[in-house]
Amino acid sequence: MGTPSNVIRVPRAPKTSYNPQRPLVKNTLLLNQVRHFREVEKTLPPEMRSGIDFESIKTEGDAAEYVRRITAVLHPQGAKVKKAT
């Protein structure tokens, strides 16, 4: 099977562009993403919600974890299974 013609290749961001300790208020794009994910989460049944207090999301790392959790609920086929240790 060939590569679909509608695939858009996006270059990787430099490793220095992500700082899990950086305050979220300094990244308005990510802050707005988190706000949108919060609005989507409100529409989910209670048992599917993240349980993360929106006000506790203060850093890029917090935001990344929140987005990861909501994305896993919305797209379970793409969620990675953690290996048992």
C-alpha positions as CSV (number, residue, x, y, z in Angstrom):
1,M,0.0,0.0,0.0
2,G,1.4,3.4,-0.9
3,T,1.6,6.5,1.2
4,P,-1.6,8.6,1.2
5,S,-1.4,11.8,-0.8
6,N,-2.9,13.8,2.0
7,V,-0.1,13.2,4.6
8,I,1.5,16.4,5.8
9,R,5.0,16.0,7.1
10,V,5.8,18.2,10.1
11,P,9.5,18.6,11.1
12,R,10.3,17.8,14.7
13,A,10.7,20.7,17.1
14,P,14.1,21.2,18.7
15,K,14.4,19.4,22.1
16,T,15.0,22.8,23.7
17,S,11.5,24.0,22.7
18,Y,9.8,21.9,25.4
19,N,10.6,22.7,29.1
20,P,8.3,20.8,31.5
21,Q,9.1,23.3,34.2
22,R,8.2,26.4,32.1
23,P,5.2,28.2,33.5
24,L,2.2,27.7,31.2
25,V,1.3,31.4,31.2
26,K,4.4,31.9,29.0
27,N,3.0,29.6,26.3
28,T,-0.3,31.0,25.1
29,L,-0.7,28.4,22.4
30,L,-0.4,25.5,24.8
31,L,-2.6,27.4,27.4
32,N,-5.3,27.8,24.8
33,Q,-5.0,24.1,23.8
34,V,-5.5,23.1,27.5
35,R,-8.6,25.4,27.7
36,H,-10.1,23.7,24.6
37,F,-9.3,20.2,26.0
38,R,-11.1,21.3,29.2
39,E,-14.2,22.3,27.3
40,V,-14.2,18.9,25.6
41,E,-13.6,17.1,28.9
42,K,-16.7,18.7,30.3
43,T,-18.8,16.9,27.7
44,L,-17.5,13.5,28.7
45,P,-19.3,11.2,31.0
46,P,-17.9,11.6,34.6
47,E,-16.2,8.1,34.5
48,M,-14.2,9.1,31.4
49,R,-12.9,12.5,32.8
50,S,-9.3,12.9,33.8
51,G,-9.8,13.9,37.4
52,I,-7.2,16.6,37.0
53,D,-8.2,19.9,38.5
54,F,-7.9,22.5,35.7
55,E,-6.5,25.1,38.1
56,S,-3.6,22.8,39.1
57,I,-2.2,22.9,35.5
58,K,0.6,25.4,35.9
59,T,3.5,24.1,33.8
60,E,4.1,22.8,30.3
61,G,4.7,19.4,31.9
62,D,1.3,19.5,33.7
63,A,-0.3,20.6,30.4
64,A,1.4,17.7,28.5
65,E,0.1,15.2,31.0
66,Y,-3.4,16.6,30.8
67,V,-3.5,16.7,27.0
68,R,-2.1,13.1,26.9
69,R,-4.8,11.8,29.2
70,I,-7.7,13.5,27.4
71,T,-6.3,12.4,24.0
72,A,-6.1,8.8,25.2
73,V,-9.8,8.9,26.1
74,L,-10.7,10.5,22.8
75,H,-8.5,8.3,20.7
76,P,-8.0,5.0,22.6
77,Q,-6.7,3.2,19.5
78,G,-3.6,5.5,19.7
79,A,-3.0,5.3,23.5
80,K,0.2,3.5,24.4
81,V,0.0,0.7,26.9
82,K,2.6,1.1,29.7
83,K,4.7,-2.0,30.3
84,A,4.5,-3.7,33.6
85,T,7.7,-3.4,35.7
